Amino acid sequence: MELSYLALLAALNAAVCQTATDLGSKAATREADDRAILLAQWGLSAIVLSVVTLIIYPELYAAPARVWPELVKPGFWPLLFWDSAINILAYLFYLRAFRLADASLVAPLTLLTPVLMLITSPIMLGEQIPPLGMAGVIFTVLGVGLLDAGKTNHASDRRRLNFRLFIVDPGARAMTATAALWSIGANVDKLGVRASAPLIWIASVTICIALFSLIYWLAGPRRPVTAYALRHAFLAGASMSIGNTVQMWALTVLFAPYVIAIKRLSALFTVLASGRFLQEETGDRLVGVGVMLIGAVLIALARG
C-alpha cells in the first residue's frame, strides 16, 4: 500500500515536472533561438538520464558489449530511429507554439494527444476504440472550444464555443501538430518499451534526440548565446528528465492509465502557473482546460 502511495506521488511529480518544462520552454523562447533551446534541453536531459541508467544498470559501464544485447530485443533500433525522428520534429513544433502564443493557451492542446491516439492506436497497435473513450473525445473537443471562448467581439457577449483558435492562431496550429506527432510517437514508445525496458528506452530515445539536436544546431545558422540566456532551457531539460524517470518508475507499480491521467494534470498546473510566473491572462481558460482534462482522464481510463 505504501508503495502505491509513493507511485501516486511519483506520477504527480511527473505532472509538476511537465509544467516546469512548459514554463521553462516558454521563458526560454523569449531569450534564445529554437535550435539552441532544443540542444540545451535535450543535451542536459540526456546527461541526467545517462547517469541514472548507469546507476540502475552499473554493469553497462563495466561490460557494455556483453550487457547491451541482453537488454534489447530485435526491432529495437528501427523503433529507436523513428521515435527519435518523430519526437524531434514534435519538439520543434512545441517550441514554435510557445514562441508564438501564451503557454496557458497552447499547453492544454497537448491533451488532444489521447484523442488522436484513438485513431493512431487501432492502426499501429490494433487496439479498439472503447465507448468511454468516445465520451472523452466529446469532453476534449468541448474543452478546446472553451479555451478561447472569452475572446468575443463585444464585451457584453456571453461565453460561447470558439473553434476559430485553430484558424487564426499559429501557436495553436503548431501545438496541434505536436499533439498529432505525439499520438504516433506514443505508440512507437509502447513498442519500444516492449523491445527493451522503460528506463533503457527513454534514455536511448533522449540520447538520440540530443544527437539529432546537435546536428540540427550545427547544420544551420547560429547566433551567439550564453549559458545565462539558456538557463530556462536547462531548467526545462532537467525537469523533463526527472519527470520521465519518475514516470517510468510509477508505471512499474500502478496501471498505466492511472499514471497518465495524473500526469495530465500538468495542463491545469501550467495554466495556473503561467498567470503567476509569466504574467499571462489565464482566468478564461481554466474552464476549457478543466473540461479537456475530464476528457483526457476518461480516455485514459477507457484504455485501461
SEZA-957203 format. One record per residue (C-alpha): z, y negated, x. Coordinates in steps of 0.001 Angstrom, whole numbers, always signed. Layout:
         z         y         x
         Z         Y         X
...
! end
This chain:
         z         y         x
        +0        +0        +0
      +880     -2435     +2794
     -2451     -1647     +4483
     -4272     -2579     +1278
     -2462     -5910     +1184
     -3479     -6560     +4782
     -7088     -5737     +3908
     -6969     -8182      +988
     -5674    -10860     +3352
     -8448     -9979     +5800
    -11067    -10413     +3074
     -9525    -13749     +2102
     -9560    -14732     +5768
    -13282    -13902     +5851
    -13796    -16316     +2937
    -11883    -19064     +4738
    -13899    -18411     +7915
    -17158    -18689     +5952
    -16010    -22033     +4592
    -15210    -23192     +8132
    -18694    -22024     +9162
    -20274    -24014     +6322
    -18306    -27172     +7099
    -18881    -26837    +10840
    -22605    -26333    +10320
    -22875    -29384     +8080
    -20905    -31548    +10509
    -22971    -30271    +13456
    -26253    -31334    +11818
    -25021    -34933    +11967
    -24850    -34896    +15782
    -27257    -32269    +17184
    -30641    -30680    +16511
    -31038    -27296    +14827
    -32174    -25462    +17985
    -29040    -26413    +19893
    -26769    -25705    +16918
    -28284    -22262    +16401
    -27819    -21347    +20055
    -24255    -22707    +20206
    -23158    -20891    +17038
    -24657    -17520    +17777
    -24086    -17670    +21530
    -20351    -18165    +21098
    -20226    -15610    +18285
    -21992    -13064    +20492
    -19444    -13595    +23287
    -16494    -13171    +20905
    -17877    -10038    +19262
    -18836     -8535    +22633
    -15233     -8908    +23793
    -13896     -7431    +20536
    -16309     -4495    +20790
    -15255     -3712    +24362
    -11603     -3832    +23290
    -12224     -1416    +20415
    -14630      +769    +22411
    -13403      +475    +26041
    -15484     +3488    +27043
    -18590     +1323    +26550
    -17559      -678    +29600
    -16803     +2382    +31719
    -19834     +4527    +30856
    -22302     +2698    +28590
    -25234     +5036    +29297
    -23220     +8042    +28127
    -21320     +6474    +25225
    -24003     +4320    +23593
    -26216     +7227    +22409
    -23144     +8710    +20721
    -22532     +5520    +18708
    -26029     +5065    +17257
    -28388     +7270    +15279
    -32188     +7467    +15044
    -33707     +4420    +13388
    -31088     +2046    +14778
    -33413       -20    +16963
    -36126      -849    +14380
    -33417     -1807    +11878
    -31764     -3998    +14504
    -35027     -5796    +15268
    -35908     -6516    +11650
    -32401     -7569    +10675
    -32213     -9950    +13629
    -35610    -11470    +12807
    -34685    -11906     +9128
    -31342    -13488     +9929
    -32549    -15977    +12496
    -35163    -17203    +10017
    -32477    -17320     +7309
    -30179    -19403     +9504
    -32962    -21846    +10315
    -33272    -22474     +6562
    -29459    -22501     +6311
    -29150    -25315     +8864
    -32052    -27201     +7311
    -30302    -27018     +3931
    -27109    -28535     +5340
    -29086    -31201     +7164
    -30893    -32309     +4015
    -28188    -32007     +1333
    -24450    -32065      +701
    -22548    -28913     +1634
    -20939    -28930     -1818
    -24403    -28686     -3385
    -26143    -26091     -1201
    -23281    -23771      -152
    -22829    -22390     -3705
    -26516    -21421     -3746
    -25710    -18558     -1364
    -24267    -16917     -4491
    -27889    -16317     -5503
    -27991    -13539     -2891
    -26340    -10856     -5081
    -28668    -11822     -7949
    -31710    -11353     -5750
    -30280     -8087     -4418
    -30629     -6692     -7929
    -34358     -6917     -7170
    -34459     -6010     -3477
    -31919     -3165     -3512
    -33817      -987     -6008
    -36958     -1450     -3921
    -35372      -884      -499
    -32492     +1476     -1307
    -33432     +2987     -4652
    -30341     +1546     -6353
    -30386      +925    -10099
    -29533     -2324    -11886
    -26253     -1859    -13821
    -25740     -3628    -17205
    -22722     -5529    -15867
    -24960     -6834    -13118
    -27293     -8385    -15684
    -24312    -10237    -17189
    -23558    -11501    -13691
    -27129    -12784    -13393
    -26719    -14811    -16583
    -23492    -16425    -15342
    -25005    -17178    -11938
    -28110    -18808    -13395
    -25982    -20903    -15766
    -23836    -21946    -12816
    -26894    -23111    -10886
    -27885    -25257    -13851
    -24415    -26798    -13908
    -24295    -27636    -10180
    -26302    -30798    -10694
    -25525    -31298    -14391
    -23712    -34548    -13700
    -26914    -36187    -12447
    -28386    -37712    -15605
    -30428    -40814    -16224
    -27802    -42577    -18320
    -24074    -42859    -17777
    -23463    -42077    -21452
    -25370    -38770    -21327
    -23422    -35570    -21750
    -23374    -32909    -19090
    -26359    -30653    -19604
    -28017    -27822    -17730
    -30221    -29246    -14991
    -32576    -26948    -13093
    -34606    -29763    -11504
    -32465    -29179     -8414
    -34944    -26655     -7008
    -37865    -29019     -7510
    -36516    -32334     -6273
    -34011    -31319     -3578
    -35460    -29923      -321
    -32000    -28816      +817
    -31592    -26684     -2307
    -35019    -25131     -1727
    -34079    -24299     +1861
    -30797    -22651      +842
    -32592    -20661     -1860
    -34891    -19355      +872
    -31772    -18430     +2861
    -30361    -16522      -119
    -33667    -14692      -577
    -33785    -13641     +3079
    -30135    -12567     +2979
    -30865    -10417       -68
    -33276     -8462     +2135
    -31108     -8548     +5247
    -28056     -7251     +3378
    -29931     -4053     +2532
    -31018     -3680     +6152
    -27354     -4197     +7126
    -26350     -1322     +4861
    -28907      +938     +6533
    -27836      -327     +9959
    -24164      +488     +9388
    -25206     +3999     +8370
    -27104     +4286    +11648
    -24121     +3168    +13772
    -20675     +1772    +12917
    -19660     -1528    +11280
    -18460     -3279    +14444
    -21253     -1863    +16618
    -23823     -3033    +14088
    -22501     -6560    +13553
    -22015     -7086    +17292
    -25515     -5798    +18092
    -27128     -7998    +15439
    -25179    -11044    +16631
    -26188    -10488    +20265
    -29855    -10099    +19285
    -29782    -13255    +17163
    -28186    -15092    +20085
    -31046    -13921    +22342
    -33635    -14987    +19742
    -31847    -18352    +19522
    -32023    -18783    +23292
    -35759    -18015    +23331
    -36324    -20408    +20417
    -34349    -23140    +22203
    -36274    -22652    +25466
    -39699    -22487    +23771
    -39569    -25862    +22026
    -38884    -29472    +22927
    -35259    -30097    +23848
    -33269    -33298    +23886
    -30110    -33784    +25954
    -26988    -32605    +24162
    -23341    -32498    +25191
    -20674    -29919    +24515
    -18808    -32584    +22550
    -21788    -33078    +20233
    -21821    -29318    +19638
    -18080    -28998    +19019
    -18584    -28382    +15304
    -21270    -25790    +16030
    -18868    -23962    +18358
    -16234    -24054    +15623
    -18741    -22592    +13180
    -19691    -19850    +15654
    -16075    -18902    +16339
    -15276    -18868    +12625
    -18339    -16768    +11897
    -17440    -14140    +14497
    -13807    -13919    +13351
    -14818    -13713     +9708
    -17388    -10985    +10346
    -14897     -8948    +12379
    -12073     -9021     +9821
    -14576     -8354     +7033
    -15795     -5211     +8797
    -12192     -4012     +9101
    -11447     -4799     +5445
    -14472     -2723     +4430
    -12895      +335     +6066
     -9814       +22     +3813
    -10994     -1430      +480
    -14004      -796     -1742
    -16915     -2922      -531
    -17380     -4765     -3876
    -13769     -5983     -3756
    -14182     -7313      -229
    -17458     -9072     -1041
    -16067    -10528     -4270
    -13115    -12019     -2388
    -15325    -13352      +402
    -17457    -15182     -2144
    -14505    -17417     -2845
    -15846    -19281      +188
    -18310    -21094     -2089
    -15425    -22539     -4081
    -13447    -23322      -915
    -16452    -25109      +588
    -16918    -27327     -2469
    -13213    -28213     -2478
    -13025    -28808     +1282
    -16268    -30790     +1585
    -14805    -33555      -550
    -11826    -33927     +1781
    -13395    -33338     +5178
    -16990    -34507     +4636
    -16305    -37227     +2039
    -18772    -35705      -426
    -18700    -36091     -4205
    -17673    -32658     -5477
    -15970    -33042     -8866
    -19105    -32472    -10974
    -19988    -29332     -9010
    -16738    -27407     -9439
    -17685    -26166    -12908
    -21044    -24913    -11664
    -19649    -23076     -8669
    -16905    -21573    -10824
    -19439    -20134    -13260
    -21603    -18872    -10382
    -18560    -17233     -8818
    -17858    -15336    -12049
    -21434    -14079    -11980
    -21191    -13014     -8342
    -17942    -11122     -8980
    -19470     -9331    -11994
    -22428     -8250     -9873
    -20125     -7099     -7054
    -18027     -5020     -9459
    -21140     -3600    -11083
    -22440     -2473     -7712
    -19149      -673     -7060
! end
